[in-house]
Amino acid sequence: MAEFHRPVRMPSEHFDFVKGGEDPAVLVRSAHETAQALVSRVRAHPDPEVVDRLVSFAEREGIDAVAELWSRAAALSLPGALWRLYLLREMVRRDPDLVSLAFNRGAERLRSIDPVVAGAPSPAGPEEIMALADEILRGVFEGDLGLALDRAAAFARVTADGSLDLADDADATEPGRADVLTTRAARLSSLAEELSISARLQRDGALD
């Protein structure tokens, strides 16, 4: 795993875990405390201006600033889920054209309700995909947290499928691009599974 330092400008295909060198136990405890305090306080008093700032936090401060807070927490935890939601939004923000292309391709291929659960229009252009990523993250702070996680998982599954299909298209003529898309599809699939489980834990009152 790579280590990044602020300011960071990661290529969109490199959204991945960020590690640091501090005491892991302290960092994990801090991740849980900050996530619980932030989500509970904002949800209790969801000021639109505060929510707007939280949604755009990684955009203003860099994704590594979010990583410093939550990337070391277990995947199936509140801080781990928040980290993955910010990563998903960052991927969209970095390359909305490619993500919208992959999402639309996946929505055409999949025979599931995932495109509906994600909540994107059909077809979804870059602006709609960016708005959707913001809307999903916003739901963490002022909506149903379990639903926000389910929507993010569905979005990731659809985009993973579309990315893999695009990789197949590029395999013969652009093998490097195909490799990037295949790697992205694998990461998105893993992220989707983790977010789905986190959504179930949240509904059971066990996501902490």
N, C-alpha and C positions, 0 to 999 in steps of 0.2 A: 504494500500500500504506500502511496506517495504522501509526503508531508508538504503542506502548502503554508505560506505565510502571507499575511495581508500587506498590500492589496493583492488579491489573487484574481486572475482572469483565466479560469480554466476553460479549455475548449469544451463545447457542449457535450461531446461524446465521453468526456472524462469525469462525469459526475460519479463520485465514488466516495468511500469512507475516507476521512481525514484523521490522521493519528497525531498525537503529541507526546511529549516526554515527561509530563508531570505525573505525580502519584495517582495511579489509576483509581484507587479506592476513593480518594478525595474528589476526583473529577466526576466519578459516577454518582456519588452522593450529591454533589453540587448540581449535576444535570437533573436529577430527580426533583430536588428542591426547587430549582428555578422553573422547571416545566410546570410542576404542580401549582406553585404560587402564581405564575403568570397566567395560566389558563383559568384557574379558579377566580382570580381577581377580575380579569377582563370579562369573563362570562357573567360574573355577578353584576357588573356595571359596564356593559358593552358600548363605550363611547365610540362613535363612528370614526373620529379622528385618530384615536388610539389604535383601533383595529386597522385602519389604513396604514399607519406607521409600522405595525407589526407585519402586515402582509408584504410590505416593500422593504423590510429590514435587511434582507440579504442583498437586495439590489443596491441599497445605499451603502452598506458596510462591507459587503463582500461575503461570499458563501463561507469563507473560513471563520468569520465572526460567529455564524450559527454553529459551525463545527466545533468551535471552542466551547460552546455551551453544551451541546447535546450529542455529538457524533460518537462518543465513547460509550454511551449507554447501550444496553441490550436492545436488539431490534424490537422485541415484543415488550415495549415499555412506552410510557407517555413521551419521554424525551426522545427515545428512538423513533417513535412514530412522527414526532414533530420534525426531526432531522430529515426523515425521508420525504415528508411533504415539502419541505423547503428545497430539497434536492430536485424533486419533480418540477416545482415551479421554476427553479433555476434552469433546468434543461429546456423548458419551454421558452423562457425568456431569451436564452442564448441563441436558439435557432427555431423560431416559431414556424418558419416556412417548411423545414424538414419535418418537424414534429406534426404539423397539421397534415402534411402529405402522408406520413406514416399512420396517423390516427384515422384518416379517411380510408386509407387502404385496408386497415384492420377492420374498420366498421363494415366495409363492403364484404369482407371475407368471413367474418365471424357469424355463426348462427347462435347468438346468445343475446341476453338483455344488457350486456355490458355497455354498449354505446348509449342506451337509454339511461342506465344507472349513472354513467359519467355525467350526462346532462348536456352534451354538446349538440349544437344544431347540425343538420345534415344538408349539404356538406359544411364542414367547419374550416374556415380560412384561418390564416395566422392570427388575425385580430381576435376572432372568436375563441381560438385555442388559448391565447394569452388571457382573455377575460375569464375563461373557464378555470384556468389554473389559479387565478386570483380568487374566484368565487369559492373554489374548493377549500383553499387555505383559510379564507374568511370564515367558513363554516366552523372551523375549530374554535373560534373565539366568540361567535355570536349565533351559532346554530346548533345542530345536533352533531356532536363529535363523532359518534359511531357512523352516522350517515356520511360525514365528510371523509372519513377513512375509507368507507365502502366506495364512494365516488372516485377517490384517488386510486384505489386498487383497480377499479373497472377501467379508468382512463389508462393506467399503466398496462393492463392486459391487452387492451385494444391497440395501443401504440406499439407494444412488443410484437404483436402478431403482424402489424403493418410493417414494422422495421425488418422483420425476418423476410417478409415477402419482397420488400425493396432490395434486400441483400441478395435474394435469389436472382432478381432482375439484373443486378450489377455484377454478379459473379464472373461472367465470361469476359466482360470488357473492362471492369473496374474492380479488380480483386481487393485493392486496398480499401475502397469504399465499402465493399461487401463485408470485409472483416470488421470494420467499424460498426456497421449496422447490425451485424450478428452479435457483436459484443454488447451493443446497446440493448438488443432484444433480450439477451440473457439477463442483464442487470435489471431491466424493467420487469421481467417475469418474476425474478426473486423479490423485487420490491413490492410487486402486486400481491404476492403470497403473504409477505410480512404484514402489509397493510390490512389485508383481509382478516388475518388472525387477530391483529390489534383491534379491529372493529368488533370482532366477536368478544374479545376480552373486555372492551369498553362496555358493551351491552350487558355483560355479566358482572360489571363493577370490579373487574380485576386488572384493569390497565392502570399501572401506577409508575 
